[in-house]
């Protein structure tokens, strides 16, 4: 019996599931599970219906939840997995990770990986200069003006950071209401804050995804601090990169901690699989608390089960990455997941990145975002 899976190309996304598959195969002779990988960008936007025709197992991003529920592409895990198992997954969710894969009652995936933008820094550089970590947005701007700050400036992450600032300033009730992405006053404030911060950073960031930020920060000595980028515990583990990176909670804006935009990944099963029972068993094995805090984590994974995030050994081996950033995960914003949401997400970040890079009229940016939102809700795009 052979199953094929598709995941994303990083130690966190690939090696972790290869390791759980290897152990699962050793425990179940006669079963073969082969994992393939694709780029982080392809992971975010490659059509999931195409992948579901080619693979039994898929590691997916939660904004697909509405689309797969509408198109019936993936197995309804809520109809096939034991209730006690799903209750445990929900009870031990990191933030809204488990909920993020549930749309209109369909549980499309299990949250095997949890992430949100967090703050990271080079402890050696801060210690050498006797610096104190930024605590407020004003502190952040101060160190950014010295040219020591970087974050991910590609369109997708520009959009995620825009969400973060909008939610922090105005609250979730201000987003995606009445055919408007955000209240104009809140949206303008968010864009201006992001534009100012970006202006103090190297132009390199416009081509950097979160992996590139971590790679640069852990190999160079000019980036001291990253205020928000999707966290990668790998860089907080000895031996993974040249310089160790530590992680912490986000700064405060107007006396309120920033509320970042939830990420992470889930493991799902294609409706086309011919080996449903085995695929489900493997998914439960990978998402189980014991495997999450041992094999999955030990092989580069960033667990989605809360037991792993609180585990002393997991934290000892990652400079307390999980305990220090758990509050950030627990308050993270769950972005929209309606069926045609990806039309909005695939294009909205371009407008925000252009504004961050070149400036302009923020009202024009908001109008373009609203138009995209209306198109995506109505399915009127081509």
Residue, then its C-alpha position, 0 to 999 in steps of 0.5 A: x500500500x502506497x500513499x503520497x503526500x505533499x508539503x512545503x520546502x523547509x525543515x519545519x514542513x518537510x523533515x518533520x512529516x518524513x520522520x513521522x512517516x518513517x516511524x509509522x511505516x516501521x510500525x506498520x509493515x507493508x505501508x509506504x508513505x512518500x512525501x514531496x515538497x513545494x516552495x513556500x509561495x506555492x504552498x500559499x497559492x497553488x490550487x488545492x484541487x489540483x493537488x488533491x487529484x495527485x496526492x493522498x495527504x496534503x499539508x495545507x494552509x487554513x484559508x483554504x478551509x472555505x474553498x475545500x468545504x464548498x468544493x468537497x475536495x478533502x475528507x470530512x475529518x469530523x465524520x471519520x475521526x473519533x470524537x474523543x480525538x477531535x475533542x482533545x485536538x480542540x482542547x489543546x489547540x494553540x490559539x485558534x489553530x484547530x478552529x481555523x480548519x473548521x468551516x461550517x462544521x467541516x473539519x478539513x485538517x488537523x493542526x500539526x503546526x502552529x505559527x503566527x508572526x512573532x518578534x525575534x532578535x539576536x541575543x549576542x548582538x543585544x548583549x554586546x551593546x547592552x541593548x534592551x529589547x523594544x517594548x513599544x512601537x516607539x522603541x521599535x521605530x527607534x532601533x529601526x532608524x538605526x538600520x538594525x531592523x528587518x521583516x518580511x516585505x513580500x506582498x503576502x506578508x505585507x497583507x498579514x501585517x496590515x491585518x495585524x495593525x488594523x485588528x490591534x488598532x480597531x478590533x476584529x469588528x472593523x475588518x471585512x464588514x459591509x463590503x469594506x475591508x476595514x474602516x477608513x480611519x483604521x485602515x489609513x492609520x495602519x498603512x501609515x504606520x507600516x509605511x513609516x517602519x518600512x522606510x527605515x529598513x533595507x530594500x531587501x525586505x521587499x523580496x524576503x519571505x519569513x524564511x529569508x528573514x530568519x536566514x539573513x538574521x542568523x547568518x549576518x550581523x547587521x540585523x538585530x531585531x525582527x518585529x514580526x515575521x512568522x516564527x520558526x523555532x528551528x533558528x532557536x535550536x543549537x546547530x541549525x544556523x550560524x547564529x542563534x535567534x531568540x523569540x519573544x512577544x510582540x511590542x505594544x501599540x498604544x498600550x496594547x500588544x500587537x495582535x498578529x495574523x494566525x498561520x500554521x499548517x494542517x494535515x488533510x486527506x484527499x477525497x480521491x485517496x484509495x486508502x482512507x483508513x490508513x491515511x486517517x491513522x497516519x494523520x492521527x499519529x502525526x497530530x497526537x500529543x506524544x508524537x508532536x512533542x517527540x518525533x515531530x519536534x525532534x525532526x524540525x517540526x513546530x507542533x500544533x498541539x498545546x502539550x508540546x508547546x508547554x513541554x519542558x524538554x521541547x522548550x529547553x531545546x529551543x531557547x523557550x521559543x514556545x513558552x515565550x511566544x504562546x501568548x502571541x499565538x493565543x491572541x492571534x487573529x483568524x483571517x477570512x476563509x470564505x470560498x473565494x477568499x484567495x482571490x483577495x489574498x493573492x492580489x491585495x498584498x501587491x497594493x500594500x507592498x507598493x504603498x510601503x515601497x513608494x508611498x501614495x494616497x492610502x485612501x486609494x489603497x483602501x479603495x482597491x482593497x474594497x474592490x478586490x473584496x467585493x469581487x471575491x465575495x461575489x465571484x465576479x473576477x476572471 
